[in-house]
Amino acid sequence: MGKIGTEASINPLIKLLDDDDYNVRRSAADALGKIGTEASINPLIKLLDDDDYNVRRSAADALEKIGTEATIDPLIKWLDDDHYSVRRSAADALGKIGTEASIDLLIKWLDDDHYSVRRSAADALGKIGTEATIDPLIKLLDDDDSDVRRSAASALGKIGKEATIDPLIKLLDDDDSSVRRSAADALGKIGTEATIDRLIKLLDDEDSSVRSRAAEALGKIGKEATIDPLIKLLDDHHYLVRKSAANALGSGKKPPSTP
């Protein structure tokens, strides 16, 4: 029914939220989330109290898909759920809705014991995008988990303030290539000339995806100092790097016309 998604199926699906089998309750919640009508919000909120954490997670996921302000307070409550997957789903949902009311609790979950909750909290804070989240996200750049560091870098890039530049530049030396890639992306979004030299250095990274992202970042900054390094990258052995370098050169400012 979730794929068919008609209004006529809503009430029968809501009734299934009380089914004895937890798999049925999960499927009904998933279907209601796909249909996405506000009529299912209150029944799904009640399902956040289900005894089974899988059902609670499905209810949170469904509320994320519906994404209205009426779901905010119940989702904030479930940032304290005993199971990490429910906390993660609640953080994801709050990030999609994008309310500043959840910032303090999301910052709290940047210290969660489970890496996936920290990652989702960072993603959510990046989507909300206020300056109050910058310092907590900068601290997360030192997280032991590379996925968390990557999400923190991406979030800081979305916020896009100059206070994030130096911490992101340091992350260009991270041991994990996916983190270096995310830091390059973030610096490209911020787009300041102060990052050019470090991004040019990253064009020699051993990982082709990092070289590619560094080229894209330099293209977004679009200054004359980036042209020669990008031209050299047109001879890179990996086609994606050559493609990114070509795109970056094409996105730069046009040279002045000859009189």
Secondary structure as UniProt FT lines:
FT   TURN            2..4
FT   HELIX           7..9
FT   HELIX           10..16
FT   TURN            17..18
FT   HELIX           22..35
FT   HELIX           38..40
FT   HELIX           41..47
FT   TURN            48..49
FT   HELIX           53..66
FT   HELIX           69..71
FT   HELIX           72..77
FT   HELIX           78..80
FT   HELIX           84..97
FT   HELIX           100..102
FT   HELIX           103..108
FT   HELIX           109..111
FT   HELIX           115..128
FT   HELIX           131..133
FT   HELIX           134..140
FT   TURN            141..142
FT   HELIX           146..159
FT   HELIX           162..164
FT   HELIX           165..171
FT   TURN            172..173
FT   HELIX           177..190
FT   HELIX           193..195
FT   HELIX           196..202
FT   TURN            203..204
FT   HELIX           208..221
FT   HELIX           224..226
FT   HELIX           227..233
FT   TURN            234..235
FT   HELIX           239..251
//
